[in-house]
């Protein structure tokens, strides 16, 4: 992917990480900044699709109230929880 394409995609994902709940914004944005650039393509795609889910559902996953419905999402949730000690 070109640098311009990568930059545009990163901008879109950054915007999608803004959820309106500061804690959720920080957790998702932190993953995007720290882990996403080093992730493989399937994990990056899984993160993008995770961002399409509803805030209460994502928040429940991140706080341990429920498990993500897809294993690839749960791996990301586990990584966020481990990194941020949620």
LUMTORKE-19378 format. One record per atom (N, C-alpha, C): residue number from 1; residue in one letter; atom name; x, y, z. Coordinates in nm, 3 decimals, padded with zeros to 5 digits. Example, Ala and Ser with C-alpha at 12.3 -4.5 7.8 and 13.67 -1.06 7.14 Angstrom:
<lolums>
lolum n:1&res:A&atom:N&x:01.319&y:-00.569&z:00.780
lolum n:1&res:A&atom:CA&x:01.230&y:-00.450&z:00.780
lolum n:1&res:A&atom:C&x:01.320&y:-00.330&z:00.780
lolum n:2&res:S&atom:N&x:01.285&y:-00.225&z:00.708
lolum n:2&res:S&atom:CA&x:01.367&y:-00.106&z:00.714
lolum n:2&res:S&atom:C&x:01.290&y:00.003&z:00.787
</lolums>
This chain:
<lolums>
lolum n:1&res:X&atom:N&x:00.085&y:-00.118&z:00.000
lolum n:1&res:X&atom:CA&x:00.000&y:00.000&z:00.000
lolum n:1&res:X&atom:C&x:00.088&y:00.123&z:00.000
lolum n:2&res:X&atom:N&x:00.049&y:00.222&z:-00.071
lolum n:2&res:X&atom:CA&x:00.127&y:00.345&z:-00.079
lolum n:2&res:X&atom:C&x:00.120&y:00.421&z:00.054
lolum n:3&res:X&atom:N&x:00.215&y:00.511&z:00.073
lolum n:3&res:X&atom:CA&x:00.216&y:00.592&z:00.194
lolum n:3&res:X&atom:C&x:00.089&y:00.676&z:00.203
lolum n:4&res:X&atom:N&x:00.046&y:00.733&z:00.091
lolum n:4&res:X&atom:CA&x:-00.076&y:00.813&z:00.092
lolum n:4&res:X&atom:C&x:-00.196&y:00.726&z:00.129
lolum n:5&res:X&atom:N&x:-00.202&y:00.604&z:00.075
lolum n:5&res:X&atom:CA&x:-00.311&y:00.512&z:00.108
lolum n:5&res:X&atom:C&x:-00.307&y:00.473&z:00.253
lolum n:6&res:X&atom:N&x:-00.188&y:00.447&z:00.305
lolum n:6&res:X&atom:CA&x:-00.173&y:00.410&z:00.446
lolum n:6&res:X&atom:C&x:-00.216&y:00.525&z:00.535
lolum n:7&res:X&atom:N&x:-00.177&y:00.645&z:00.498
lolum n:7&res:X&atom:CA&x:-00.211&y:00.763&z:00.577
lolum n:7&res:X&atom:C&x:-00.361&y:00.787&z:00.577
lolum n:8&res:X&atom:N&x:-00.424&y:00.770&z:00.463
lolum n:8&res:X&atom:CA&x:-00.569&y:00.789&z:00.453
lolum n:8&res:X&atom:C&x:-00.642&y:00.684&z:00.537
lolum n:9&res:X&atom:N&x:-00.598&y:00.560&z:00.529
lolum n:9&res:X&atom:CA&x:-00.660&y:00.453&z:00.608
lolum n:9&res:X&atom:C&x:-00.642&y:00.478&z:00.757
lolum n:10&res:X&atom:N&x:-00.523&y:00.519&z:00.797
lolum n:10&res:X&atom:CA&x:-00.497&y:00.549&z:00.938
lolum n:10&res:X&atom:C&x:-00.589&y:00.662&z:00.986
lolum n:11&res:X&atom:N&x:-00.608&y:00.763&z:00.903
lolum n:11&res:X&atom:CA&x:-00.698&y:00.872&z:00.938
lolum n:11&res:X&atom:C&x:-00.842&y:00.825&z:00.956
lolum n:12&res:X&atom:N&x:-00.887&y:00.738&z:00.865
lolum n:12&res:X&atom:CA&x:-01.023&y:00.684&z:00.877
lolum n:12&res:X&atom:C&x:-01.038&y:00.603&z:01.005
lolum n:13&res:X&atom:N&x:-00.939&y:00.520&z:01.035
lolum n:13&res:X&atom:CA&x:-00.947&y:00.439&z:01.156
lolum n:13&res:X&atom:C&x:-00.940&y:00.526&z:01.281
lolum n:14&res:X&atom:N&x:-00.856&y:00.628&z:01.279
lolum n:14&res:X&atom:CA&x:-00.849&y:00.719&z:01.394
lolum n:14&res:X&atom:C&x:-00.985&y:00.783&z:01.419
lolum n:15&res:X&atom:N&x:-01.051&y:00.824&z:01.313
lolum n:15&res:X&atom:CA&x:-01.183&y:00.885&z:01.324
lolum n:15&res:X&atom:C&x:-01.283&y:00.783&z:01.380
lolum n:16&res:X&atom:N&x:-01.276&y:00.659&z:01.333
lolum n:16&res:X&atom:CA&x:-01.369&y:00.556&z:01.380
lolum n:16&res:X&atom:C&x:-01.343&y:00.515&z:01.524
lolum n:17&res:X&atom:N&x:-01.222&y:00.540&z:01.575
lolum n:17&res:X&atom:CA&x:-01.191&y:00.511&z:01.716
lolum n:17&res:X&atom:C&x:-01.253&y:00.614&z:01.810
lolum n:18&res:X&atom:N&x:-01.298&y:00.726&z:01.756
lolum n:18&res:X&atom:CA&x:-01.364&y:00.829&z:01.837
lolum n:18&res:X&atom:C&x:-01.507&y:00.787&z:01.857
lolum n:19&res:X&atom:N&x:-01.539&y:00.744&z:01.977
lolum n:19&res:X&atom:CA&x:-01.668&y:00.684&z:02.003
lolum n:19&res:X&atom:C&x:-01.761&y:00.772&z:02.085
lolum n:20&res:X&atom:N&x:-01.710&y:00.876&z:02.148
lolum n:20&res:X&atom:CA&x:-01.794&y:00.960&z:02.231
lolum n:20&res:X&atom:C&x:-01.788&y:00.924&z:02.378
lolum n:21&res:X&atom:N&x:-01.718&y:00.818&z:02.410
lolum n:21&res:X&atom:CA&x:-01.694&y:00.779&z:02.549
lolum n:21&res:X&atom:C&x:-01.542&y:00.783&z:02.566
lolum n:22&res:X&atom:N&x:-01.495&y:00.872&z:02.649
lolum n:22&res:X&atom:CA&x:-01.351&y:00.895&z:02.660
lolum n:22&res:X&atom:C&x:-01.271&y:00.767&z:02.684
lolum n:23&res:X&atom:N&x:-01.319&y:00.683&z:02.774
lolum n:23&res:X&atom:CA&x:-01.246&y:00.560&z:02.805
lolum n:23&res:X&atom:C&x:-01.235&y:00.468&z:02.683
lolum n:24&res:X&atom:N&x:-01.345&y:00.457&z:02.610
lolum n:24&res:X&atom:CA&x:-01.346&y:00.373&z:02.491
lolum n:24&res:X&atom:C&x:-01.256&y:00.434&z:02.383
lolum n:25&res:X&atom:N&x:-01.263&y:00.566&z:02.368
lolum n:25&res:X&atom:CA&x:-01.175&y:00.636&z:02.273
lolum n:25&res:X&atom:C&x:-01.028&y:00.606&z:02.304
lolum n:26&res:X&atom:N&x:-00.992&y:00.614&z:02.431
lolum n:26&res:X&atom:CA&x:-00.853&y:00.592&z:02.470
lolum n:26&res:X&atom:C&x:-00.808&y:00.449&z:02.446
lolum n:27&res:X&atom:N&x:-00.893&y:00.353&z:02.479
lolum n:27&res:X&atom:CA&x:-00.856&y:00.213&z:02.461
lolum n:27&res:X&atom:C&x:-00.839&y:00.179&z:02.313
lolum n:28&res:X&atom:N&x:-00.936&y:00.218&z:02.233
lolum n:28&res:X&atom:CA&x:-00.928&y:00.186&z:02.089
lolum n:28&res:X&atom:C&x:-00.819&y:00.267&z:02.021
lolum n:29&res:X&atom:N&x:-00.809&y:00.394&z:02.055
lolum n:29&res:X&atom:CA&x:-00.705&y:00.478&z:01.997
lolum n:29&res:X&atom:C&x:-00.565&y:00.432&z:02.038
lolum n:30&res:X&atom:N&x:-00.551&y:00.385&z:02.160
lolum n:30&res:X&atom:CA&x:-00.423&y:00.334&z:02.206
lolum n:30&res:X&atom:C&x:-00.382&y:00.210&z:02.129
lolum n:31&res:X&atom:N&x:-00.478&y:00.121&z:02.104
lolum n:31&res:X&atom:CA&x:-00.449&y:00.002&z:02.023
lolum n:31&res:X&atom:C&x:-00.408&y:00.043&z:01.882
lolum n:32&res:X&atom:N&x:-00.483&y:00.137&z:01.825
lolum n:32&res:X&atom:CA&x:-00.452&y:00.183&z:01.690
lolum n:32&res:X&atom:C&x:-00.310&y:00.239&z:01.682
lolum n:33&res:X&atom:N&x:-00.271&y:00.318&z:01.779
lolum n:33&res:X&atom:CA&x:-00.139&y:00.382&z:01.777
lolum n:33&res:X&atom:C&x:-00.026&y:00.284&z:01.807
lolum n:34&res:X&atom:N&x:-00.048&y:00.192&z:01.900
lolum n:34&res:X&atom:CA&x:00.062&y:00.109&z:01.947
lolum n:34&res:X&atom:C&x:00.069&y:-00.029&z:01.883
lolum n:35&res:X&atom:N&x:-00.043&y:-00.092&z:01.857
lolum n:35&res:X&atom:CA&x:-00.041&y:-00.231&z:01.812
lolum n:35&res:X&atom:C&x:-00.078&y:-00.248&z:01.665
lolum n:36&res:X&atom:N&x:-00.173&y:-00.170&z:01.619
lolum n:36&res:X&atom:CA&x:-00.222&y:-00.184&z:01.482
lolum n:36&res:X&atom:C&x:-00.111&y:-00.177&z:01.377
lolum n:37&res:X&atom:N&x:-00.017&y:-00.082&z:01.386
lolum n:37&res:X&atom:CA&x:00.086&y:-00.073&z:01.281
lolum n:37&res:X&atom:C&x:00.172&y:-00.200&z:01.268
lolum n:38&res:X&atom:N&x:00.183&y:-00.277&z:01.376
lolum n:38&res:X&atom:CA&x:00.267&y:-00.397&z:01.376
lolum n:38&res:X&atom:C&x:00.187&y:-00.524&z:01.351
lolum n:39&res:X&atom:N&x:00.057&y:-00.512&z:01.342
lolum n:39&res:X&atom:CA&x:-00.030&y:-00.629&z:01.324
lolum n:39&res:X&atom:C&x:-00.026&y:-00.676&z:01.180
lolum n:40&res:X&atom:N&x:-00.057&y:-00.804&z:01.161
lolum n:40&res:X&atom:CA&x:-00.065&y:-00.857&z:01.024
lolum n:40&res:X&atom:C&x:-00.196&y:-00.811&z:00.960
lolum n:41&res:X&atom:N&x:-00.205&y:-00.830&z:00.829
lolum n:41&res:X&atom:CA&x:-00.321&y:-00.781&z:00.753
lolum n:41&res:X&atom:C&x:-00.454&y:-00.837&z:00.804
lolum n:42&res:X&atom:N&x:-00.465&y:-00.969&z:00.837
lolum n:42&res:X&atom:CA&x:-00.593&y:-01.018&z:00.889
lolum n:42&res:X&atom:C&x:-00.632&y:-00.953&z:01.023
lolum n:43&res:X&atom:N&x:-00.535&y:-00.926&z:01.108
lolum n:43&res:X&atom:CA&x:-00.565&y:-00.861&z:01.236
lolum n:43&res:X&atom:C&x:-00.606&y:-00.717&z:01.214
lolum n:44&res:X&atom:N&x:-00.541&y:-00.649&z:01.120
lolum n:44&res:X&atom:CA&x:-00.581&y:-00.512&z:01.088
lolum n:44&res:X&atom:C&x:-00.724&y:-00.509&z:01.034
lolum n:45&res:X&atom:N&x:-00.758&y:-00.605&z:00.949
lolum n:45&res:X&atom:CA&x:-00.895&y:-00.612&z:00.896
lolum n:45&res:X&atom:C&x:-00.995&y:-00.642&z:01.007
lolum n:46&res:X&atom:N&x:-00.956&y:-00.728&z:01.101
lolum n:46&res:X&atom:CA&x:-01.044&y:-00.761&z:01.214
lolum n:46&res:X&atom:C&x:-01.068&y:-00.638&z:01.300
lolum n:47&res:X&atom:N&x:-00.964&y:-00.558&z:01.322
lolum n:47&res:X&atom:CA&x:-00.980&y:-00.436&z:01.401
lolum n:47&res:X&atom:C&x:-01.076&y:-00.341&z:01.332
lolum n:48&res:X&atom:N&x:-01.060&y:-00.324&z:01.202
lolum n:48&res:X&atom:CA&x:-01.151&y:-00.237&z:01.127
lolum n:48&res:X&atom:C&x:-01.295&y:-00.285&z:01.139
lolum n:49&res:X&atom:N&x:-01.318&y:-00.416&z:01.131
lolum n:49&res:X&atom:CA&x:-01.455&y:-00.467&z:01.143
lolum n:49&res:X&atom:C&x:-01.506&y:-00.458&z:01.286
lolum n:50&res:X&atom:N&x:-01.418&y:-00.471&z:01.384
lolum n:50&res:X&atom:CA&x:-01.458&y:-00.455&z:01.524
lolum n:50&res:X&atom:C&x:-01.512&y:-00.314&z:01.546
lolum n:51&res:X&atom:N&x:-01.451&y:-00.216&z:01.482
lolum n:51&res:X&atom:CA&x:-01.494&y:-00.077&z:01.497
lolum n:51&res:X&atom:C&x:-01.634&y:-00.052&z:01.441
lolum n:52&res:X&atom:N&x:-01.687&y:-00.144&z:01.364
lolum n:52&res:X&atom:CA&x:-01.822&y:-00.130&z:01.311
lolum n:52&res:X&atom:C&x:-01.929&y:-00.172&z:01.412
lolum n:53&res:X&atom:N&x:-01.887&y:-00.230&z:01.524
lolum n:53&res:X&atom:CA&x:-01.981&y:-00.276&z:01.625
lolum n:53&res:X&atom:C&x:-02.027&y:-00.161&z:01.713
lolum n:54&res:X&atom:N&x:-02.135&y:-00.182&z:01.784
lolum n:54&res:X&atom:CA&x:-02.194&y:-00.080&z:01.870
lolum n:54&res:X&atom:C&x:-02.110&y:-00.058&z:01.995
lolum n:55&res:X&atom:N&x:-02.105&y:00.065&z:02.042
lolum n:55&res:X&atom:CA&x:-02.026&y:00.101&z:02.159
lolum n:55&res:X&atom:C&x:-02.055&y:00.016&z:02.283
lolum n:56&res:X&atom:N&x:-02.182&y:-00.004&z:02.321
lolum n:56&res:X&atom:CA&x:-02.208&y:-00.083&z:02.441
lolum n:56&res:X&atom:C&x:-02.152&y:-00.226&z:02.431
lolum n:57&res:X&atom:N&x:-02.157&y:-00.282&z:02.311
lolum n:57&res:X&atom:CA&x:-02.105&y:-00.416&z:02.291
lolum n:57&res:X&atom:C&x:-01.952&y:-00.418&z:02.306
lolum n:58&res:X&atom:N&x:-01.885&y:-00.324&z:02.240
lolum n:58&res:X&atom:CA&x:-01.739&y:-00.316&z:02.251
lolum n:58&res:X&atom:C&x:-01.698&y:-00.291&z:02.396
lolum n:59&res:X&atom:N&x:-01.767&y:-00.201&z:02.463
lolum n:59&res:X&atom:CA&x:-01.735&y:-00.169&z:02.602
lolum n:59&res:X&atom:C&x:-01.752&y:-00.293&z:02.690
lolum n:60&res:X&atom:N&x:-01.857&y:-00.368&z:02.668
lolum n:60&res:X&atom:CA&x:-01.879&y:-00.491&z:02.745
lolum n:60&res:X&atom:C&x:-01.765&y:-00.590&z:02.724
lolum n:61&res:X&atom:N&x:-01.719&y:-00.602&z:02.600
lolum n:61&res:X&atom:CA&x:-01.606&y:-00.691&z:02.572
lolum n:61&res:X&atom:C&x:-01.481&y:-00.644&z:02.644
lolum n:62&res:X&atom:N&x:-01.454&y:-00.514&z:02.636
lolum n:62&res:X&atom:CA&x:-01.331&y:-00.460&z:02.693
lolum n:62&res:X&atom:C&x:-01.330&y:-00.463&z:02.845
lolum n:63&res:X&atom:N&x:-01.446&y:-00.457&z:02.906
lolum n:63&res:X&atom:CA&x:-01.452&y:-00.459&z:03.052
lolum n:63&res:X&atom:C&x:-01.472&y:-00.600&z:03.106
lolum n:64&res:X&atom:N&x:-01.482&y:-00.698&z:03.018
lolum n:64&res:X&atom:CA&x:-01.494&y:-00.837&z:03.062
lolum n:64&res:X&atom:C&x:-01.635&y:-00.881&z:03.091
lolum n:65&res:X&atom:N&x:-01.733&y:-00.799&z:03.056
lolum n:65&res:X&atom:CA&x:-01.872&y:-00.834&z:03.080
lolum n:65&res:X&atom:C&x:-01.924&y:-00.939&z:02.983
lolum n:66&res:X&atom:N&x:-01.859&y:-00.949&z:02.869
lolum n:66&res:X&atom:CA&x:-01.898&y:-01.047&z:02.767
lolum n:66&res:X&atom:C&x:-01.776&y:-01.077&z:02.681
lolum n:67&res:X&atom:N&x:-01.787&y:-01.181&z:02.602
lolum n:67&res:X&atom:CA&x:-01.681&y:-01.215&z:02.508
lolum n:67&res:X&atom:C&x:-01.725&y:-01.173&z:02.368
lolum n:68&res:X&atom:N&x:-01.629&y:-01.130&z:02.289
lolum n:68&res:X&atom:CA&x:-01.658&y:-01.091&z:02.152
lolum n:68&res:X&atom:C&x:-01.713&y:-01.211&z:02.075
lolum n:69&res:X&atom:N&x:-01.801&y:-01.183&z:01.981
lolum n:69&res:X&atom:CA&x:-01.869&y:-01.290&z:01.908
lolum n:69&res:X&atom:C&x:-01.781&y:-01.356&z:01.803
lolum n:70&res:X&atom:N&x:-01.667&y:-01.296&z:01.769
lolum n:70&res:X&atom:CA&x:-01.575&y:-01.355&z:01.673
lolum n:70&res:X&atom:C&x:-01.439&y:-01.373&z:01.740
lolum n:71&res:X&atom:N&x:-01.374&y:-01.487&z:01.717
lolum n:71&res:X&atom:CA&x:-01.244&y:-01.511&z:01.781
lolum n:71&res:X&atom:C&x:-01.139&y:-01.406&z:01.747
lolum n:72&res:X&atom:N&x:-01.140&y:-01.356&z:01.624
lolum n:72&res:X&atom:CA&x:-01.040&y:-01.255&z:01.586
lolum n:72&res:X&atom:C&x:-01.063&y:-01.124&z:01.661
lolum n:73&res:X&atom:N&x:-01.188&y:-01.093&z:01.691
lolum n:73&res:X&atom:CA&x:-01.217&y:-00.974&z:01.772
lolum n:73&res:X&atom:C&x:-01.172&y:-00.997&z:01.915
lolum n:74&res:X&atom:N&x:-01.198&y:-01.117&z:01.966
lolum n:74&res:X&atom:CA&x:-01.160&y:-01.146&z:02.104
lolum n:74&res:X&atom:C&x:-01.009&y:-01.138&z:02.123
lolum n:75&res:X&atom:N&x:-00.931&y:-01.179&z:02.024
lolum n:75&res:X&atom:CA&x:-00.785&y:-01.166&z:02.034
lolum n:75&res:X&atom:C&x:-00.744&y:-01.019&z:02.048
lolum n:76&res:X&atom:N&x:-00.810&y:-00.933&z:01.974
lolum n:76&res:X&atom:CA&x:-00.781&y:-00.790&z:01.983
lolum n:76&res:X&atom:C&x:-00.824&y:-00.736&z:02.119
lolum n:77&res:X&atom:N&x:-00.942&y:-00.774&z:02.163
lolum n:77&res:X&atom:CA&x:-00.992&y:-00.734&z:02.295
lolum n:77&res:X&atom:C&x:-00.894&y:-00.778&z:02.403
lolum n:78&res:X&atom:N&x:-00.848&y:-00.903&z:02.395
lolum n:78&res:X&atom:CA&x:-00.752&y:-00.953&z:02.493
lolum n:78&res:X&atom:C&x:-00.623&y:-00.873&z:02.491
lolum n:79&res:X&atom:N&x:-00.577&y:-00.836&z:02.372
lolum n:79&res:X&atom:CA&x:-00.455&y:-00.755&z:02.360
lolum n:79&res:X&atom:C&x:-00.475&y:-00.618&z:02.423
lolum n:80&res:X&atom:N&x:-00.589&y:-00.558&z:02.399
lolum n:80&res:X&atom:CA&x:-00.618&y:-00.425&z:02.458
lolum n:80&res:X&atom:C&x:-00.626&y:-00.436&z:02.610
lolum n:81&res:X&atom:N&x:-00.696&y:-00.537&z:02.658
lolum n:81&res:X&atom:CA&x:-00.710&y:-00.557&z:02.803
lolum n:81&res:X&atom:C&x:-00.575&y:-00.581&z:02.869
lolum n:82&res:X&atom:N&x:-00.489&y:-00.659&z:02.805
lolum n:82&res:X&atom:CA&x:-00.357&y:-00.688&z:02.860
lolum n:82&res:X&atom:C&x:-00.269&y:-00.562&z:02.862
lolum n:83&res:X&atom:N&x:-00.276&y:-00.486&z:02.754
lolum n:83&res:X&atom:CA&x:-00.194&y:-00.365&z:02.742
lolum n:83&res:X&atom:C&x:-00.238&y:-00.257&z:02.840
lolum n:84&res:X&atom:N&x:-00.369&y:-00.242&z:02.854
lolum n:84&res:X&atom:CA&x:-00.421&y:-00.133&z:02.936
lolum n:84&res:X&atom:C&x:-00.470&y:-00.177&z:03.073
lolum n:85&res:X&atom:N&x:-00.450&y:-00.302&z:03.106
lolum n:85&res:X&atom:CA&x:-00.490&y:-00.357&z:03.237
lolum n:85&res:X&atom:C&x:-00.636&y:-00.325&z:03.269
lolum n:86&res:X&atom:N&x:-00.721&y:-00.349&z:03.171
lolum n:86&res:X&atom:CA&x:-00.865&y:-00.324&z:03.188
lolum n:86&res:X&atom:C&x:-00.925&y:-00.434&z:03.272
</lolums>
